[in-house]
Amino acid sequence: GEAVIELNNLKKYFTINKGIKRKKNYVKAVDDVTLTINKGEIVGLVGESGSGKTTLARVILNLTKPTDSHVVFNGINLSKATRKEMKKFRTDVAVVFQDPASNLNPRSTVMSSIMRPLILHGMPKKLAKEKAVKSLELVKMDSRYLNSYPHQLSGGQLQRIAIARALVLEPKVMILDEPTSALDISVQAQILNLLLDLQESFNLTYLVITHDLNVIRYISDRIAVMYLGKLVEFGPTDEVIKDPKHPYTEGLMAASPILDPHDRDKEKYLMEGAPVSLINLPTGCNFHPRCPYATKDCANEAPQNIIFPNGHQVACFRYESILKKI
Ligand code: SF4
């Protein structure tokens, strides 16, 4: 496939001052992430809170600058992009956040919320209105909602409107941050199906960030797994689910059997072991304190990223043992 987003050894560190000596410390929120997202594919990015997945999304969205390396979008290095290229980037990449309430101004009608990105891009009001009406059709909502205010709408309807607004600039890429987590279970599947339909109609590229493995399984072509700032595994959805190469992925999959969507229990996703934190990272492989396969070496050295011919990536010394389950 044709690469839309390319990351090579991308890092995002935050500095914190810790202790009486105000010693400088780093929080390695994104550490050495190499990842390519191709045109028209859906990549699911999964990880517990504190895994760095949200920071990675913010870096890709250019909301925060990477500490090392850069984001390549459609062949353009964003750290060196011209003003015109950045304007194109902001049109081409849209984002939908988890909480529809944070996406929409409570005092704006649906119509003005959807129109706003167009007006900000200098489009005349009349044309912007026409586009807003079309956009609402795309998310399969009746035009009578154009004059509604957010408080008059359900969570599912609000998320449809947030998607309509994201679509209005005709983006090529959508970053979806927990797009269904704030919704009732019964509405989640409708929103996921809508997203799948839109993806197909416009050959959109999605990066879906979530802790919900059922969402990832349902929607993604490829799955990227993050653990404490590291991309530990990245590969085709079937392979990652059936034959995970990384012990963390294996644990994640084993801890969450494919559930009836009406009987979800988020607790089931949580693995055993100490809670994770980006502050006080373990030495060597970040996962070694919780890893059933860990050897002495794992505590001393961090594993390199291994990339297989089909693009499947894993960062673990012992992936061969994990495949053979020994
Ligand atoms: Fe486990 Fe070692 Fe692999 Fe890390 S490198 S995941 S500790 S086996």
Residues whose N, C-alpha, C, O or C-beta is under 5 A from the ligand:
A	BS01	SF4	P247 C285 F287 H288 C291 Y293 A294 T295 C298 P303 A315 C316 F317 R318
